[in-house]
């Protein structure tokens, strides 16, 4: 069964436009998500296959509406809850950004 990330050969998606001299990160938080993911994998909290699977299990609308590192952050959050490292309430962000 195909998941939303497997769009090879599907019609209706726009062309990918490359940005000349695109920076590796568009915001500082993206670099933090990359570092967090690496640290969690290195510590054995989850592995790369589990991380990829968590991204691919995102609801279709969330997957399509999220940026690259937003999907990463959602996958990390999912895995932290599933592994019992944190609760959903502990990871929830309120309207004040806390």
Backbone as a printed PyTorch tensor [residue, N CA C, xyz], in Angstrom:
tensor([[[  0.8370,  -1.1820,   0.0000],
         [  0.0000,   0.0000,   0.0000],
         [  0.8860,   1.2510,   0.0000]],

        [[  0.6040,   2.1620,  -0.8990],
         [  1.3750,   3.3970,  -0.9780],
         [  0.9680,   4.3560,   0.1330]],

        [[  1.9390,   5.1380,   0.5680],
         [  1.6890,   6.2020,   1.5390],
         [  1.8360,   7.5320,   0.8140]],

        [[  1.4790,   8.6130,   1.5020],
         [  1.4600,   9.9340,   0.8730],
         [  2.8430,  10.3540,   0.3730]],

        [[  3.9070,   9.8780,   0.9950],
         [  5.2380,  10.2740,   0.5460],
         [  5.6240,   9.6220,  -0.7790]],

        [[  4.9140,   8.5710,  -1.1820],
         [  5.2400,   7.8290,  -2.3940],
         [  4.4120,   8.3820,  -3.5530]],

        [[  4.8610,   9.4980,  -4.1190],
         [  4.0910,  10.1820,  -5.1530],
         [  4.6730,   9.9750,  -6.5550]],

        [[  5.6380,   9.0950,  -6.6690],
         [  6.2450,   8.8350,  -7.9660],
         [  5.2060,   8.4380,  -9.0000]],

        [[  5.1860,   9.1300, -10.1180],
         [  4.2580,   8.8310, -11.2000],
         [  2.8730,   9.4280, -11.0320]],

        [[  2.6090,  10.0750,  -9.8850],
         [  1.2950,  10.7020,  -9.6760],
         [  1.2390,  12.0400, -10.4070]],

        [[  0.0670,  12.3550, -10.9200],
         [ -0.1500,  13.6420, -11.5740],
         [ -0.7240,  14.6320, -10.5670]],

        [[ -0.6170,  15.9170, -10.8970],
         [ -1.2490,  16.9460, -10.0880],
         [ -0.3350,  17.6520,  -9.1070]],

        [[  0.9400,  17.2830,  -9.0780],
         [  1.8790,  17.9550,  -8.2000],
         [  2.6820,  18.9550,  -9.0160]],

        [[  2.9440,  20.1430,  -8.4470],
         [  3.7010,  21.1410,  -9.2010],
         [  5.1580,  20.7230,  -9.3580]],

        [[  5.8040,  21.3450, -10.3110],
         [  7.2210,  21.0880, -10.5270],
         [  8.0230,  21.5620,  -9.3220]],

        [[  9.1270,  20.9180,  -9.0620],
         [ 10.0130,  21.3370,  -7.9820],
         [ 10.9020,  22.4410,  -8.5210]],

        [[ 10.8820,  23.5730,  -7.8560],
         [ 11.6870,  24.7150,  -8.2680],
         [ 12.8580,  24.8380,  -7.3020]],

        [[ 14.0490,  24.7200,  -7.8300],
         [ 15.2390,  24.8500,  -7.0010],
         [ 15.5790,  26.3180,  -6.8190]],

        [[ 15.9530,  26.6660,  -5.5810],
         [ 16.3880,  28.0250,  -5.2900],
         [ 17.8930,  28.1100,  -5.5120]],

        [[ 18.3380,  29.0430,  -6.3600],
         [ 19.7910,  29.1960,  -6.5140],
         [ 20.4000,  29.6390,  -5.1760]],

        [[ 21.5090,  29.0420,  -4.8060],
         [ 22.1970,  29.3900,  -3.5560],
         [ 21.2950,  29.2710,  -2.3300]],

        [[ 20.4040,  28.2800,  -2.3500],
         [ 19.4870,  28.0810,  -1.2280],
         [ 20.2760,  27.7640,   0.0370]],

        [[ 19.9390,  28.4260,   1.1500],
         [ 20.6400,  28.1210,   2.4030],
         [ 20.1990,  26.7470,   2.9240]],

        [[ 21.0520,  26.1060,   3.7260],
         [ 20.6670,  24.7880,   4.2470],
         [ 19.4420,  24.8590,   5.1610]],

        [[ 19.2450,  25.9850,   5.8160],
         [ 18.0950,  26.1780,   6.7010],
         [ 17.4790,  27.5410,   6.4210]],

        [[ 16.1490,  27.5930,   6.4600],
         [ 15.4580,  28.8640,   6.2370],
         [ 15.1760,  29.5850,   7.5520]],

        [[ 15.3090,  28.8710,   8.6640],
         [ 15.1140,  29.4510,   9.9890],
         [ 15.9740,  28.6740,  10.9790]],

        [[ 16.3560,  29.3190,  12.0720],
         [ 17.2170,  28.6770,  13.0660],
         [ 16.6000,  27.4050,  13.6400]],

        [[ 15.2730,  27.4000,  13.8260],
         [ 14.6400,  26.2440,  14.4450],
         [ 14.8350,  24.9800,  13.6070]],

        [[ 14.9820,  25.1350,  12.2930],
         [ 15.1850,  23.9690,  11.4360],
         [ 16.5110,  23.2730,  11.7740]],

        [[ 17.5420,  24.0480,  12.0130],
         [ 18.8340,  23.4830,  12.3970],
         [ 18.7220,  22.7710,  13.7400]],

        [[ 17.9140,  23.3050,  14.6330],
         [ 17.7250,  22.6810,  15.9430],
         [ 17.0140,  21.3370,  15.8030]],

        [[ 16.0370,  21.2610,  14.9000],
         [ 15.3200,  20.0000,  14.6650],
         [ 16.2830,  18.9560,  14.0960]],

        [[ 17.1350,  19.3600,  13.1710],
         [ 18.1280,  18.4430,  12.6160],
         [ 19.0450,  17.9130,  13.7230]],

        [[ 19.5380,  18.8090,  14.5760],
         [ 20.4330,  18.4080,  15.6640],
         [ 19.7060,  17.5150,  16.6750]],

        [[ 18.4750,  17.8480,  17.0050],
         [ 17.6900,  17.0480,  17.9450],
         [ 17.4870,  15.6380,  17.4130]],

        [[ 17.1420,  15.5220,  16.1480],
         [ 16.9280,  14.2120,  15.5470],
         [ 18.2150,  13.3780,  15.6020]],

        [[ 19.3200,  13.9780,  15.2540],
         [ 20.5950,  13.2650,  15.2980],
         [ 20.9360,  12.7960,  16.7060]],

        [[ 20.6920,  13.6560,  17.6960],
         [ 20.9910,  13.2900,  19.0810],
         [ 20.0980,  12.1460,  19.5650]],

        [[ 18.8250,  12.1850,  19.2160],
         [ 17.8960,  11.1360,  19.6500],
         [ 18.2180,   9.7960,  18.9910]],

        [[ 18.5970,   9.8270,  17.7320],
         [ 18.9930,   8.5860,  17.0550],
         [ 20.2900,   8.0550,  17.6680]],

        [[ 21.2570,   8.9340,  17.8900],
         [ 22.5360,   8.5140,  18.4630],
         [ 22.3560,   7.9080,  19.8510]],

        [[ 21.4200,   8.4480,  20.6230],
         [ 21.1720,   7.9240,  21.9820],
         [ 20.3110,   6.6660,  21.9730]],

        [[ 19.8120,   6.2770,  20.8030],
         [ 19.0260,   5.0550,  20.7110],
         [ 17.5710,   5.1920,  21.1010]],

        [[ 17.0720,   6.4160,  21.1440],
         [ 15.6600,   6.6200,  21.4780],
         [ 14.7830,   6.0150,  20.3770]],

        [[ 15.2200,   6.1870,  19.1530],
         [ 14.5800,   5.5560,  17.9940],
         [ 15.6330,   5.4340,  16.9100]],

        [[ 15.3090,   4.7190,  15.8530],
         [ 16.2800,   4.5800,  14.7600],
         [ 15.7680,   5.2880,  13.5070]],

        [[ 16.5990,   5.3330,  12.5000],
         [ 16.2780,   6.0640,  11.2820],
         [ 15.0470,   5.5050,  10.5840]],

        [[ 14.8910,   4.1800,  10.5980],
         [ 13.7020,   3.5800,   9.9770],
         [ 12.4270,   3.9920,  10.7080]],

        [[ 12.4750,   4.0400,  12.0270],
         [ 11.3100,   4.4620,  12.8040],
         [ 10.9920,   5.9300,  12.5270]],

        [[ 12.0340,   6.7410,  12.3980],
         [ 11.8430,   8.1650,  12.1040],
         [ 11.1580,   8.3450,  10.7500]],

        [[ 11.6430,   7.6300,   9.7670],
         [ 11.0410,   7.7200,   8.4300],
         [  9.5880,   7.2480,   8.4580]],

        [[  9.3370,   6.1370,   9.1400],
         [  7.9820,   5.6120,   9.2450],
         [  7.0470,   6.6160,   9.9310]],

        [[  7.5430,   7.2870,  10.9590],
         [  6.7130,   8.2700,  11.6660],
         [  6.3290,   9.4210,  10.7400]],

        [[  7.2230,   9.8220,   9.8680],
         [  6.8880,  10.8660,   8.8930],
         [  5.8240,  10.3670,   7.9160]],

        [[  6.0160,   9.1460,   7.4500],
         [  5.1060,   8.5920,   6.4470],
         [  3.7200,   8.2980,   7.0090]],

        [[  3.6030,   8.1840,   8.3230],
         [  2.3060,   7.9370,   8.9600],
         [  1.5280,   9.2080,   9.2540]],

        [[  2.1240,  10.3710,   8.9930],
         [  1.3960,  11.6190,   9.2350],
         [  0.1200,  11.6390,   8.3990]],

        [[ -0.9460,  12.2350,   8.9360],
         [ -2.1580,  12.3730,   8.1240],
         [ -1.8460,  13.1190,   6.8250]],

        [[ -2.5130,  12.7420,   5.7540],
         [ -2.2320,  13.2950,   4.4240],
         [ -2.2210,  14.8200,   4.4290]],

        [[ -3.2400,  15.4410,   4.9980],
         [ -3.3030,  16.9060,   4.9870],
         [ -2.1390,  17.5280,   5.7520]],

        [[ -1.7630,  16.9150,   6.8700],
         [ -0.6310,  17.4340,   7.6430],
         [  0.6650,  17.2620,   6.8530]],

        [[  0.8450,  16.0990,   6.2500],
         [  2.0570,  15.8350,   5.4720],
         [  2.1920,  16.8380,   4.3260]],

        [[  1.1230,  17.0150,   3.5710],
         [  1.1740,  17.9050,   2.4090],
         [  1.2630,  19.3810,   2.7950]],

        [[  0.7220,  19.7440,   3.9590],
         [  0.7100,  21.1390,   4.3860],
         [  1.9510,  21.5660,   5.1550]],

        [[  2.8340,  20.6190,   5.4460],
         [  3.9960,  20.9080,   6.2760],
         [  5.2510,  21.0810,   5.4330]],

        [[  6.1420,  21.8760,   5.9650],
         [  7.4590,  21.9960,   5.3310],
         [  8.2960,  20.7720,   5.6900]],

        [[  9.4420,  20.6640,   5.0810],
         [ 10.3530,  19.5330,   5.3060],
         [ 10.6410,  19.3360,   6.7920]],

        [[ 11.0920,  20.3960,   7.4630],
         [ 11.4470,  20.2570,   8.8750],
         [ 10.2240,  20.2660,   9.7870]],

        [[  9.0960,  20.7700,   9.3470],
         [  7.8600,  20.6050,  10.1200],
         [  7.4720,  19.1270,  10.1760]],

        [[  7.6570,  18.4140,   9.0650],
         [  7.4080,  16.9620,   9.0730],
         [  8.3880,  16.2530,   9.9990]],

        [[  9.6340,  16.6760,   9.9750],
         [ 10.6240,  16.0880,  10.8780],
         [ 10.1960,  16.2910,  12.3250]],

        [[  9.8030,  17.5050,  12.6820],
         [  9.4300,  17.8120,  14.0610],
         [  8.1960,  17.0150,  14.4780]],

        [[  7.2330,  16.8870,  13.5820],
         [  6.0340,  16.0980,  13.8830],
         [  6.4060,  14.6330,  14.1170]],

        [[  7.3100,  14.1000,  13.3170],
         [  7.7420,  12.7110,  13.4770],
         [  8.4790,  12.5270,  14.8020]],

        [[  9.3590,  13.4500,  15.1320],
         [ 10.0850,  13.3780,  16.4040],
         [  9.0960,  13.4040,  17.5650]],

        [[  8.1420,  14.3180,  17.5230],
         [  7.1430,  14.4210,  18.5890],
         [  6.3530,  13.1270,  18.7230]],

        [[  5.9360,  12.5580,  17.6000],
         [  5.1970,  11.2970,  17.6020],
         [  6.0090,  10.1990,  18.2640]],

        [[  7.2680,  10.0890,  17.8830],
         [  8.1170,   9.0310,  18.4200],
         [  8.4080,   9.2160,  19.9030]],

        [[  8.5860,  10.4520,  20.3430],
         [  8.8290,  10.6900,  21.7660],
         [  7.6430,  10.2280,  22.6080]],

        [[  6.4330,  10.4330,  22.0980],
         [  5.2370,   9.9620,  22.8040],
         [  5.1570,   8.4420,  22.7390]],

        [[  5.3310,   7.8800,  21.5520],
         [  5.2320,   6.4320,  21.3860],
         [  6.2740,   5.6760,  22.2130]],

        [[  7.4450,   6.2500,  22.3750],
         [  8.5180,   5.6030,  23.1320],
         [  8.4230,   5.8810,  24.6340]],

        [[  7.4430,   6.7040,  25.0430],
         [  7.2640,   6.9940,  26.4620],
         [  8.2550,   7.9880,  27.0270]],

        [[  8.9350,   8.7210,  26.1640],
         [  9.9040,   9.7180,  26.6070],
         [  9.1830,  10.9690,  27.1050]],

        [[  8.0760,  11.3020,  26.4800],
         [  7.2870,  12.4760,  26.8360],
         [  5.8200,  12.1640,  26.5730]],

        [[  4.9600,  12.9480,  27.1810],
         [  3.5320,  12.8130,  26.9030],
         [  3.1290,  13.8600,  25.8700]],

        [[  1.9920,  13.6420,  25.2440],
         [  1.4840,  14.6180,  24.2720],
         [  1.2690,  15.9650,  24.9470]],

        [[  0.7840,  15.9460,  26.1910],
         [  0.5700,  17.2070,  26.9170],
         [  1.8810,  17.9420,  27.1510]],

        [[  2.9370,  17.2000,  27.4570],
         [  4.2350,  17.8330,  27.6840],
         [  4.7820,  18.4720,  26.4080]],

        [[  4.4430,  17.9080,  25.2730],
         [  4.9350,  18.4280,  23.9960],
         [  4.0180,  19.4550,  23.3650]],

        [[  2.8090,  19.6030,  23.9060],
         [  1.8330,  20.5370,  23.3230],
         [  2.3030,  21.9760,  23.4880]],

        [[  2.0640,  22.7400,  22.4470],
         [  2.3660,  24.1690,  22.4720],
         [  1.0520,  24.9080,  22.5710]],

        [[  0.9370,  25.7850,  23.5670],
         [ -0.3100,  26.5420,  23.6940],
         [ -0.2880,  27.7570,  22.7830]],

        [[ -1.3470,  28.5450,  22.7980],
         [ -1.4720,  29.6970,  21.9060],
         [ -0.4490,  30.7880,  22.1970]],

        [[  0.2240,  30.7080,  23.3250],
         [  1.2030,  31.7210,  23.6910],
         [  2.6270,  31.2890,  23.3510]],

        [[  2.7650,  30.1230,  22.7000],
         [  4.0770,  29.6620,  22.3010],
         [  4.8690,  29.0390,  23.4270]],

        [[  4.2270,  28.7500,  24.5450],
         [  4.9270,  28.1650,  25.7060],
         [  5.0740,  26.6760,  25.5530]]])
